[in-house]
Structure formats: C-alpha cells, structure tokens
Amino acid sequence: MATTYEDILNLFRETDRKFQESWAKVQESWTKIQENWEKSDQRFQETERLLKEQSQETERKFQATDRKLNQLERLFTSQWGKLMESLVEGDLVELLTQRGIPIADTTTRLKGKRADGGNYEFDIIAHNGEVIVVVEVKTTLKPQDVEDFLDRLGQMKQWIPRYAQNRIYGAVAWLTADAGTERMVENRGLFSIRATGHSASIQNAPTFAPRAW
C-alpha cells in the first residue's frame, strides 16, 4: 500500500506526541529530583546547624569546666602556698638563731608598689633591727625562681628605703626542687630551707656563709 502524505503527517504527529509525553516525564522526574535535593539540602543544613550548636555548647561547657579547674588549681596553689609559708615561718626563728642570726619577729606577705609603678611582694621577712632575712617560698623550686628572687633581692633596698641600712640575707624554702636547683641556691649565697610534712630544716652545710646585700 502506498504511503500517502497524510500517513507521513500522522506519523510525525504521533512521534511528536510521544516526544512530548517523554519530555513531560523527564521534566516531572527532574522536578522530583530538585524537590528531593532541596529536602536533602535542608536536612543537611539542619543537621549542620544542630552539629554546630552542639559543638558550640560543648565548647562553652569545656571552657566553663576549664575555668573552674583553673580556679580550683589557683585556690589549691594559694592554700598550699599559705600552708607552706606557715610551716616555714613557724620554724624560721629557731633555724636562723641556730645559724647565728637571732630573729626578733617575722612578717609574711610584704607587698607594696615600686617607684616605676610596678608591684613587689616578698613571702616572709625575718628581722632583728639590723639584719633581715627574706624568704621565698616555693612548692616546686625551679632555676628561674632562683634567678627571679635574686633579681628582686638586688632591688629590695631601692624599693623599700627603710631597709636601706640593713644587712639583707636571702633564703629559699621549698618542698621539691628541680635537679641541680638546690646546689644553685647555695652557690648563689642563699639559705636553702627544705619543708617536710611537719617541719622545715636548713640544708646548707654548717660552714655555709650567706651572701649579704
């Protein structure tokens, strides 16, 4: 049978109809993909937001805990330092008297302002009117502690003029010391006072001659 023009036209029409149907399905599928993608993206963004909030909350809690631990550490260090000072001060008069330095009385936590606007603080001052012994108290003694103390001792008469005419000796009291630090203390002319559980004792040899400032 011969193919007529009308047959060809109908074939094109049918092909176009099927193409339109297929294209409509493609568009429908694409729309669903976009909708699913948007929903997935929203879920992802919501999950990301929740994770970020949880992370920030965890960080806040960590910082709060860290601050509390630091406060507790400072409190413990402060209270332990006061206990150490009390222990050393209680034995100091007898210890120094045995070394030929009779002490009239002691003072703790001598604080003040320097002429340059800074501050100074000395843990224990033992004195008899002519001689004063300045004691630095450390739970754990490190070489830098000794250097810093020596520097402050060297400026003490300038910072506190009432001691300008006194003979000043230095001492370091400690519970534990880094390796070599105890020897460093004695080599620099300082008394080395070790605190134990219930008393304190001078570690320097009986023949030790302290440096005077």
C-alpha positions as CSV (number, residue, x, y, z in Angstrom):
1,M,0.0,0.0,0.0
2,A,1.4,3.4,-1.0
3,T,2.3,5.8,1.8
4,T,0.4,9.0,1.5
5,Y,1.3,12.5,2.7
6,E,-1.4,12.1,5.3
7,D,0.2,9.0,6.6
8,I,3.6,10.7,7.0
9,L,1.9,13.7,8.7
10,N,0.2,11.4,11.1
11,L,3.5,9.6,11.8
12,F,5.1,12.9,12.6
13,R,2.2,13.8,14.9
14,E,2.4,10.6,16.8
15,T,6.2,10.9,17.1
16,D,5.8,14.5,18.4
17,R,3.1,13.3,20.9
18,K,5.3,10.6,22.3
19,F,8.2,13.0,22.5
20,Q,6.1,15.5,24.4
21,E,5.0,12.8,26.8
22,S,8.6,11.7,27.3
23,W,9.7,15.2,27.8
24,A,6.9,15.8,30.3
25,K,8.1,12.7,32.2
26,V,11.6,14.0,32.1
27,Q,10.5,17.4,33.5
28,E,8.5,15.6,36.2
29,S,11.4,13.5,37.1
30,W,13.7,16.5,37.2
31,T,11.2,18.4,39.4
32,K,11.1,15.5,41.8
33,I,14.9,15.3,41.8
34,Q,15.1,19.0,42.6
35,E,12.5,18.7,45.3
36,N,14.4,15.7,46.9
37,W,17.6,17.6,46.5
38,E,16.1,20.7,48.3
39,K,14.8,18.5,51.0
40,S,18.1,16.7,51.4
41,D,19.9,20.0,51.4
42,Q,17.5,21.4,54.0
43,R,18.1,18.3,56.1
44,F,21.9,18.6,55.6
45,Q,21.7,22.3,56.6
46,E,19.6,21.5,59.6
47,T,22.0,18.7,60.7
48,E,24.9,21.0,60.1
49,R,23.2,23.7,62.3
50,L,22.5,21.2,65.0
51,L,26.0,19.9,65.0
52,K,27.4,23.4,65.1
53,E,25.1,24.3,68.0
54,Q,26.1,21.1,69.9
55,S,29.8,21.9,69.1
56,Q,29.4,25.4,70.5
57,E,27.6,24.2,73.5
58,T,30.3,21.6,74.1
59,E,33.0,24.2,73.7
60,R,31.1,26.5,76.2
61,K,30.9,23.7,78.7
62,F,34.6,22.8,78.2
63,Q,35.6,26.4,78.7
64,A,33.4,26.6,81.8
65,T,35.0,23.4,83.2
66,D,38.5,24.7,82.3
67,R,37.8,27.9,84.1
68,K,36.6,26.0,87.2
69,L,39.6,23.7,87.1
70,N,41.9,26.8,86.8
71,Q,40.1,28.4,89.8
72,L,40.4,25.2,91.8
73,E,44.1,25.0,90.8
74,R,44.7,28.6,91.8
75,L,42.8,28.0,95.1
76,F,44.8,24.9,95.8
77,T,48.1,26.5,95.0
78,S,47.2,29.6,97.1
79,Q,46.1,27.5,100.1
80,W,49.1,25.1,99.7
81,G,51.4,28.1,99.5
82,K,50.0,29.6,102.6
83,L,50.4,26.3,104.4
84,M,54.0,26.1,103.3
85,E,54.6,29.7,104.5
86,S,53.0,29.0,107.8
87,L,55.1,25.8,108.2
88,V,58.4,27.6,107.3
89,E,57.6,30.7,109.4
90,G,56.9,28.5,112.4
91,D,60.4,27.1,112.4
92,L,62.3,30.1,111.0
93,V,63.2,31.9,114.2
94,E,64.8,28.8,115.6
95,L,66.5,27.8,112.4
96,L,68.1,31.2,111.9
97,T,69.0,31.6,115.5
98,Q,70.9,28.3,115.3
99,R,72.9,29.8,112.4
100,G,73.9,32.8,114.4
101,I,71.2,35.1,113.2
102,P,68.9,35.9,116.2
103,I,65.5,36.9,115.0
104,A,63.1,39.2,116.8
105,D,60.0,38.7,114.7
106,T,58.7,37.7,111.3
107,T,56.3,39.2,108.8
108,T,54.5,37.4,105.9
109,R,53.4,38.7,102.5
110,L,55.1,42.0,102.5
111,K,53.6,43.9,99.5
112,G,54.0,47.3,98.0
113,K,54.3,49.5,94.9
114,R,57.5,50.4,93.3
115,A,58.5,53.8,92.1
116,D,58.1,52.7,88.5
117,G,54.5,51.8,89.1
118,G,55.0,48.0,89.4
119,N,54.4,45.9,92.4
120,Y,56.6,43.8,94.7
121,E,55.9,41.0,97.1
122,F,58.1,39.0,99.5
123,D,56.7,35.9,101.2
124,I,58.4,36.1,104.6
125,I,60.6,38.7,106.2
126,A,62.5,37.8,109.4
127,H,64.3,40.7,111.1
128,N,66.1,41.8,114.3
129,G,66.5,45.5,113.6
130,E,69.9,45.2,112.0
131,V,69.7,42.0,109.8
132,I,66.7,40.9,107.8
133,V,66.3,37.5,106.1
134,V,64.0,37.4,103.1
135,V,62.4,34.0,102.4
136,E,60.9,33.0,99.1
137,V,58.6,30.0,99.4
138,K,58.0,27.6,96.5
139,T,56.2,24.3,96.4
140,T,58.4,23.2,93.5
141,L,61.6,25.2,93.1
142,K,63.0,25.8,89.6
143,P,66.2,27.6,88.5
144,Q,64.2,30.5,87.1
145,D,62.6,31.0,90.5
146,V,66.1,31.5,92.0
147,E,67.1,34.0,89.3
148,D,63.9,36.0,89.7
149,F,64.3,36.0,93.5
150,L,67.9,37.2,93.3
151,D,66.9,40.0,91.0
152,R,64.2,41.2,93.5
153,L,66.7,40.9,96.4
154,G,69.1,43.1,94.5
155,Q,66.5,45.8,94.2
156,M,64.9,45.5,97.6
157,K,66.7,48.4,99.3
158,Q,65.7,50.7,96.4
159,W,62.1,49.5,96.6
160,I,61.8,49.6,100.4
161,P,64.0,52.5,101.6
162,R,63.5,51.6,105.3
163,Y,65.7,48.6,104.7
164,A,68.5,50.6,103.0
165,Q,70.8,50.4,106.1
166,N,70.0,46.8,106.9
167,R,72.1,43.8,106.0
168,I,69.9,41.5,103.9
169,Y,70.2,37.7,103.5
170,G,68.2,35.6,101.2
171,A,66.6,32.2,101.7
172,V,64.5,29.9,99.5
173,A,62.1,27.4,101.1
174,W,60.9,24.5,99.0
175,L,59.1,21.2,99.1
176,T,60.6,19.7,96.0
177,A,63.3,21.1,93.7
178,D,64.3,20.5,90.1
179,A,67.6,18.7,89.5
180,G,70.5,20.9,90.3
181,T,68.4,23.8,91.7
182,E,69.3,23.1,95.4
183,R,73.0,23.3,94.5
184,M,72.3,26.5,92.6
185,V,70.7,28.1,95.6
186,E,73.7,27.5,97.8
187,N,76.2,28.6,95.1
188,R,74.3,31.9,94.8
189,G,74.7,32.5,98.6
190,L,71.1,31.8,99.6
191,F,69.9,29.7,102.5
192,S,68.2,26.5,101.3
193,I,65.3,25.6,103.5
194,R,63.5,22.3,102.8
195,A,60.0,21.9,104.1
196,T,58.8,18.4,105.1
197,G,55.5,17.1,106.2
198,H,55.6,18.7,109.7
199,S,58.8,20.9,109.9
200,A,61.5,22.7,108.0
201,S,65.3,22.5,108.0
202,I,68.2,24.4,106.6
203,Q,70.1,22.2,104.0
204,N,73.2,24.3,103.8
205,A,76.4,23.0,105.5
206,P,77.2,24.4,109.0
207,T,80.1,26.3,107.5
208,F,78.0,28.0,104.8
209,A,78.4,31.8,104.7
210,P,75.4,33.5,103.2
211,R,75.7,36.4,100.7
212,A,74.8,39.8,102.1
213,W,73.0,42.6,100.2
